[in-house]
Every structure is written in structure tokens, then in C-alpha cells.
Amino acid sequence: MIKYSLFFTLLALRLFYQPSNAQEIIAPFASTTYTSPQITKNLPTLINFNGNITNNRVLLQWQVNENEAADQFEIEKSTDGKNFSIAALVFGTDKPETDNYWFYEKAKQTKFYYRVKMISKAKKATYSSVIVINPKS
């Protein structure tokens, strides 16, 4: 029993104690410091955004570049062009480069303002310009 306790004590000292004059051994492939790679996520950019009324439906269409960085799109709607609320949520695809998106809803008899809030996978947001859909024109 004493043999084992002495063995474990020596093993513990060897593992946790290193003399001050001991040289550090580093494998040729190892690095003394580790720096995590910087992952930069591009933001999706809007190529075009338009809307119209077809068959009594408001149809919004938009196209984005850097689509793989897009997480989701919030369609925002307003009656005055200033105070917007979410009308719909469209999830992004993982298609690389460019992709097209659509949203439609039943047309009302009043003028509405629409914009798209683009949210990247890095949770950064950008807005499209505002378009006006007026069924009376």
C-alpha cells in the first residue's frame, strides 16, 4: 500500500512540478499561441425592390446579392410612411451569390408603404428604400 501512495505522489509531483531551469518542449507543428480565425460575414445587399398590385394582391419582389449571408427578411408596412410594423417574415435561403424573394397579400383600398428589413446571420440589419402601393392609381 505504501508503494502505491509513494508512486502516486511522485507521479503527481512530476505532472504538476516543473523545475525553473527546465526547457519547454514544443512539437514542430505546435504553436505557443492560438488565434481564432476572423470570420467576416458579408451583409446581404439589395439589388432591386419593387411592388405592384396584380389580381387584387399586393406583390412585392426583391433580389439580393451575398444571399448566403442573409438570415431573414422582415416585410414592414405603414399607412403614413413613418411608423412601420412587421407584416411578414421571410426566411433566407442558403443559395450562394444572388437570390430572389417574393411576398404577397390581399390588396386593400388604401395606400400602403412597404420596406424590407434585411437581417444577416451576424444579426446586422439594413433597410431597403420605401415603396408606395396605391390601389387607386
C-alpha positions as CSV (number, residue, x, y, z in Angstrom):
1,M,0.0,0.0,0.0
2,I,2.8,2.4,0.8
3,K,4.4,1.6,-2.6
4,Y,1.3,2.8,-4.4
5,S,0.9,6.0,-2.4
6,L,4.6,6.8,-3.0
7,F,4.1,6.1,-6.7
8,F,1.1,8.4,-7.0
9,T,2.8,11.2,-5.0
10,L,5.8,11.1,-7.3
11,L,3.6,11.0,-10.4
12,A,1.6,14.0,-9.1
13,L,4.9,15.9,-8.4
14,R,6.1,15.1,-11.9
15,L,2.9,16.2,-13.5
16,F,2.5,19.5,-11.6
17,Y,6.0,20.5,-10.7
18,Q,8.5,21.7,-13.3
19,P,11.8,23.0,-12.3
20,S,12.6,26.6,-13.2
21,N,15.6,25.5,-15.4
22,A,13.5,23.0,-17.4
23,Q,13.2,23.7,-21.1
24,E,9.8,23.7,-22.7
25,I,9.5,21.2,-25.4
26,I,7.3,22.2,-28.3
27,A,6.4,19.9,-31.2
28,P,7.4,21.3,-34.6
29,F,3.8,21.6,-35.7
30,A,2.6,23.2,-32.5
31,S,2.1,26.9,-31.8
32,T,2.6,28.6,-28.4
33,T,-0.3,30.9,-29.1
34,Y,-3.6,30.3,-30.7
35,T,-5.6,33.0,-32.6
36,S,-9.1,32.1,-33.7
37,P,-9.7,32.9,-37.3
38,Q,-11.6,36.1,-38.0
39,I,-14.8,35.1,-39.7
40,T,-16.2,38.0,-41.5
41,K,-19.8,37.7,-42.7
42,N,-20.8,39.9,-45.5
43,L,-24.1,41.7,-45.4
44,P,-26.7,40.9,-48.0
45,T,-27.1,43.8,-50.4
46,L,-30.4,44.7,-52.2
47,I,-30.1,44.7,-55.9
48,N,-33.7,45.7,-56.6
49,F,-37.0,46.0,-54.7
50,N,-40.4,46.7,-56.4
51,G,-44.1,46.1,-55.9
52,N,-47.4,46.2,-57.7
53,I,-51.0,45.1,-57.5
54,T,-51.9,42.1,-59.6
55,N,-55.2,40.1,-59.3
56,N,-56.2,42.1,-56.3
57,R,-53.0,41.2,-54.5
58,V,-50.0,43.3,-53.5
59,L,-46.9,41.6,-54.8
60,L,-43.5,42.6,-53.5
61,Q,-40.4,41.3,-55.2
62,W,-36.7,41.8,-54.2
63,Q,-33.4,40.4,-55.2
64,V,-30.3,40.3,-53.0
65,N,-26.6,39.8,-53.5
66,E,-24.5,38.0,-50.9
67,N,-27.5,35.8,-50.3
68,E,-25.6,33.3,-48.2
69,A,-25.2,35.9,-45.5
70,A,-29.0,36.6,-45.3
71,D,-30.8,35.1,-42.3
72,Q,-34.2,36.6,-42.7
73,F,-36.2,39.5,-44.2
74,E,-38.9,41.4,-42.3
75,I,-41.5,43.0,-44.6
76,E,-42.6,46.2,-42.9
77,K,-45.8,48.1,-43.7
78,S,-47.0,51.6,-42.9
79,T,-50.0,53.8,-43.6
80,D,-48.1,57.0,-43.1
81,G,-44.6,56.2,-44.3
82,K,-43.1,56.8,-40.9
83,N,-44.4,54.3,-38.4
84,F,-43.8,50.8,-39.7
85,S,-44.8,47.4,-38.3
86,I,-44.0,43.9,-39.3
87,A,-46.3,42.5,-41.9
88,A,-44.4,39.2,-42.6
89,L,-41.2,37.3,-42.1
90,V,-39.4,35.6,-45.0
91,F,-36.5,33.3,-44.2
92,G,-33.4,33.5,-46.3
93,T,-32.1,30.6,-48.4
94,D,-28.5,29.4,-48.3
95,K,-28.2,29.7,-52.0
96,P,-24.8,31.4,-52.8
97,E,-24.5,34.7,-54.6
98,T,-27.9,36.1,-55.7
99,D,-31.5,35.0,-55.0
100,N,-35.0,36.3,-55.5
101,Y,-37.7,36.7,-52.9
102,W,-41.5,37.4,-53.0
103,F,-44.2,38.4,-50.7
104,Y,-47.9,38.9,-51.4
105,E,-51.0,39.8,-49.5
106,K,-54.6,40.8,-50.3
107,A,-54.8,44.4,-51.6
108,K,-56.6,46.9,-49.5
109,Q,-58.3,50.1,-50.8
110,T,-55.9,52.3,-49.0
111,K,-52.3,53.4,-49.8
112,F,-49.6,51.5,-48.0
113,Y,-45.8,52.0,-47.7
114,Y,-43.5,48.9,-47.7
115,R,-39.9,48.3,-46.9
116,V,-37.7,45.3,-46.4
117,K,-35.5,44.9,-43.3
118,M,-32.6,42.6,-44.2
119,I,-31.1,40.7,-41.3
120,S,-27.8,38.9,-41.7
121,K,-26.7,35.8,-40.0
122,A,-24.4,38.0,-38.0
123,K,-27.6,39.8,-36.8
124,K,-26.8,43.1,-38.5
125,A,-29.8,44.8,-40.2
126,T,-30.2,47.1,-43.2
127,Y,-33.3,48.6,-44.7
128,S,-34.5,48.9,-48.3
129,S,-35.9,52.1,-49.7
130,V,-39.6,52.6,-49.1
131,I,-42.1,51.9,-51.9
132,V,-45.7,53.0,-52.1
133,I,-48.5,50.8,-53.3
134,N,-51.6,52.8,-54.0
135,P,-54.6,50.8,-55.4
136,K,-56.4,54.0,-56.5
137,S,-53.8,55.0,-59.1
